[in-house]
Amino acid sequence: MLGNIRNNDRFEEWNKAYVQMIMSRGYMSGQDMYRGVKSICETYQNHQRFPKVDTNDKEAMYEMILDFKDKANAALEPIQLHIKDCQEEVKQNPDNELYTQYYVMAPMYENEAIAKLQKVYGEPELEWLKMVCIHLIENTEDRVGNQNELTNLCREGGNNSANKKLSVTEADKALKTFIDDGYLVKIKGSRKGFKIGFGPRFIMEMDGWLEKNFENEINKCSVCDRIALIYTQCANRKCGARFHLPCVDKGKKDPKCSRCREPLKIEGVASKRS
């Protein structure tokens, strides 16, 4: 596939290494991306055309990440792929100080995103994932669910070309696979245990499908204009703007609505529904 990428302002070996790194994984956390780009810089730093960069300077490394991403996206456009970045909608571990950043290699169009999933997973597994998606969006207040209720959705399956329902054991295995692959995430609760929610890869790859199929249930963040499944809403009824938590939870004591300047509630808020 990389052989089809056009030369774009000298798409160098280090640019190809960056694309290969994320393409082989599908998605990466911000920490993994930082370490990966740092390793690429250290590998090629003596090349005559490689930009001079201090790999111990965090700001310089963040600039390199942006540069690698921009050049990769320009080169990937002809094959209808792009690298998107986002932050988790709610902290998977509430003890974390910051929201985790993610980078996702995503198809640019809905049909391509669905075809990509179909190449990797079987029909019964994708049917179950679709049921999980519908359940989390239409039947939960906070768009997360516990493991048992989600795996038991397999009992409603079988509407696929193979007429096959996953067993509970198979659904549990599928759940673990989709978590490992970034389509679902485990979210640590305030008490013992955890919940299951949408992963960054699902939100980034399937945003077109989500908007098309859940038009009345899906909102967009007033800051970044991306799909917001979990969000906080402005208390001013005349405003009603919605915001991703990481888009407004920047460590300030009193975050305010960017539209009407009404104070926003962050602590204790996991989600709001329309």
C-alpha positions in Angstrom: 0.0 0.0 0.0 2.8 2.4 0.8 4.0 2.0 -2.8 0.9 3.8 -3.9 1.6 6.9 -1.8 2.7 9.8 -4.0 5.8 11.8 -3.4 4.7 14.9 -1.5 7.3 17.5 -0.7 9.9 14.7 -0.5 8.1 12.0 1.4 11.2 10.6 3.0 12.0 7.3 4.6 11.2 8.7 8.0 7.8 9.8 6.8 7.2 6.3 5.5 8.4 4.8 8.8 5.8 7.0 10.6 3.0 5.8 8.3 4.1 2.1 8.6 4.2 2.5 12.4 0.6 3.6 12.8 -0.8 1.6 9.9 0.6 -1.6 11.5 -1.3 -0.8 14.8 -4.4 0.9 13.5 -4.4 3.3 16.5 -1.9 4.6 19.1 -2.1 6.4 22.4 -0.4 9.8 22.6 2.4 8.3 24.8 3.0 5.5 22.2 3.0 8.1 19.4 5.5 10.2 21.3 7.8 7.3 21.9 7.5 6.1 18.3 8.2 9.5 16.7 11.2 10.0 19.1 12.6 6.6 18.0 12.2 7.5 14.3 14.0 10.8 14.9 16.8 9.1 16.7 17.1 6.6 13.9 17.3 9.2 11.1 18.9 12.2 13.0 22.2 11.8 11.2 20.7 11.8 7.7 21.7 15.0 5.8 18.1 15.9 5.0 16.6 15.1 8.3 15.7 18.3 10.3 17.8 19.1 13.3 15.7 18.3 16.4 16.5 17.8 20.1 14.8 14.5 20.9 14.9 15.5 24.6 12.9 18.7 24.0 9.2 17.8 24.4 7.9 20.9 22.6 10.2 20.0 19.6 8.9 16.5 19.6 5.3 17.6 19.6 6.1 19.8 16.6 7.6 16.7 14.9 4.5 14.7 15.6 2.4 17.4 13.9 4.7 17.6 11.0 4.8 13.8 10.5 1.0 13.7 10.7 0.4 16.5 8.3 2.8 15.1 5.7 1.3 11.6 6.1 -2.2 12.9 5.6 -1.3 14.7 2.4 0.3 11.6 1.1 -2.5 9.3 2.2 -5.3 11.3 0.7 -5.2 9.6 -2.8 -5.8 6.2 -1.1 -8.6 7.6 1.0 -7.0 7.2 4.4 -6.1 9.8 7.0 -4.7 10.0 10.5 -7.1 11.6 13.0 -6.4 12.5 16.6 -8.8 12.8 19.5 -9.0 12.5 23.3 -10.9 10.0 25.2 -14.4 11.3 26.0 -14.3 10.3 29.6 -11.2 9.3 31.6 -10.8 5.5 31.5 -9.2 5.9 34.8 -10.7 8.8 36.9 -7.4 9.0 38.8 -5.6 10.2 35.7 -4.8 13.9 35.7 -5.2 14.3 31.9 -7.4 12.8 29.2 -5.6 10.3 27.0 -4.8 11.4 23.5 -5.2 8.9 20.6 -4.2 8.8 16.9 -6.3 6.7 14.6 -5.6 5.6 11.0 -9.1 5.9 9.5 -10.8 5.5 6.1 -12.1 8.8 4.8 -15.5 7.5 3.9 -18.2 5.5 5.7 -18.4 2.6 3.1 -14.6 2.2 3.3 -14.7 2.1 7.2 -17.4 -0.6 7.1 -15.5 -2.6 4.5 -12.4 -2.4 6.7 -14.2 -3.9 9.6 -15.7 -6.7 7.4 -12.2 -7.7 6.3 -11.0 -8.2 9.9 -14.1 -9.5 11.8 -16.8 -12.1 11.1 -20.4 -11.2 10.5 -21.6 -12.5 13.9 -19.0 -10.4 15.7 -19.9 -7.3 13.8 -23.6 -7.9 14.3 -22.9 -8.1 18.1 -20.8 -4.9 18.0 -23.6 -3.1 16.2 -26.1 -4.3 18.9 -23.7 -2.9 21.5 -23.6 0.4 19.7 -27.4 0.7 19.5 -27.8 -0.4 23.1 -25.3 2.2 24.5 -26.7 5.0 22.5 -30.4 4.3 22.8 -30.8 2.5 26.1 -28.3 4.0 28.5 -28.1 7.4 30.1 -24.3 7.6 30.2 -23.5 5.6 27.1 -21.6 2.9 29.0 -22.7 -0.6 30.1 -21.5 -3.4 32.2 -19.9 -6.5 30.7 -22.7 -8.9 31.4 -25.5 -6.9 29.8 -23.4 -6.3 26.7 -22.3 -9.9 26.2 -25.8 -11.1 26.7 -26.9 -9.0 23.7 -25.6 -12.0 21.7 -28.9 -13.8 22.5 -30.7 -11.4 20.2 -28.3 -12.0 17.3 -28.5 -14.4 14.3 -29.6 -11.8 11.7 -26.7 -12.4 9.4 -26.0 -14.4 6.3 -24.7 -17.3 8.4 -27.8 -17.2 10.7 -25.3 -17.5 13.6 -25.6 -16.2 17.1 -22.6 -15.8 19.2 -22.6 -17.8 22.4 -22.0 -15.8 25.6 -18.5 -17.2 25.7 -17.9 -16.1 22.1 -19.4 -12.6 22.8 -17.1 -12.3 25.8 -14.1 -13.1 23.6 -15.3 -10.6 21.0 -15.6 -8.0 23.7 -12.0 -8.5 24.7 -10.9 -8.4 21.0 -12.7 -5.1 20.4 -11.2 -3.6 23.5 -7.7 -4.7 22.5 -8.3 -3.2 19.0 -9.5 0.1 20.4 -13.2 -0.1 19.3 -14.4 -0.4 22.8 -12.8 0.7 26.1 -12.9 -0.3 29.8 -13.8 2.6 32.0 -12.9 2.3 35.7 -15.8 3.2 38.0 -15.7 5.2 41.2 -16.4 1.9 43.0 -14.9 -1.5 42.3 -15.4 -2.7 38.8 -15.6 -1.1 35.4 -17.9 -0.2 32.5 -17.6 -0.6 28.8 -17.9 2.3 26.4 -17.0 3.5 22.9 -13.3 3.4 22.0 -11.5 6.2 20.2 -11.1 4.0 17.1 -14.8 3.3 16.8 -15.7 7.0 17.2 -13.0 8.2 14.7 -13.5 5.5 12.1 -17.3 5.2 12.3 -18.3 8.9 12.7 -20.0 9.0 9.4 -22.0 5.9 10.2 -22.9 7.2 13.6 -24.2 10.5 12.2 -26.2 8.7 9.5 -27.8 6.1 11.8 -28.3 8.1 15.0 -29.1 11.6 13.7 -31.5 12.4 16.6 -29.3 11.0 19.3 -25.9 12.3 18.2 -24.6 15.8 19.1 -21.5 17.7 18.2 -19.1 19.5 20.5 -19.3 23.3 20.2 -15.5 23.6 20.5 -14.2 21.0 18.0 -17.3 20.3 16.0 -16.8 16.5 16.3 -19.3 13.9 17.4 -19.8 14.0 21.2 -21.3 10.8 22.7 -20.4 11.8 26.2 -20.5 15.5 27.0 -21.5 18.2 29.4 -24.2 20.6 28.4 -24.5 24.3 29.1 -27.1 24.9 31.9 -28.4 28.0 30.1 -31.5 26.6 28.4 -31.4 29.4 25.8 -27.9 28.2 24.8 -27.8 24.4 25.3 -24.3 24.1 23.8 -22.6 20.7 24.3 -19.0 20.1 24.9 -16.6 17.1 25.1 -15.2 17.0 28.6 -11.6 17.2 27.5 -12.4 20.3 25.3 -13.5 22.3 28.3 -11.9 20.5 31.3 -8.5 22.2 31.0 -7.7 22.3 34.7 -9.3 25.7 35.2 -11.4 26.2 38.3 -14.5 27.5 36.6 -14.7 26.6 32.9 -17.3 28.6 31.0 -19.5 28.0 28.0 -17.7 29.4 24.9 -21.1 30.7 23.6 -22.8 32.4 26.6 -20.1 32.3 29.3 -22.3 30.3 31.7 -20.2 28.2 34.1 -20.0 24.6 33.1 -20.3 21.6 35.5 -17.4 19.2 35.1 -17.0 17.3 38.3 -19.3 14.4 38.6 -20.6 14.7 35.1 -20.2 11.7 32.8 -22.8 12.4 30.2 -25.9 14.4 29.3 -28.7 13.3 27.1 -30.8 15.4 24.7 
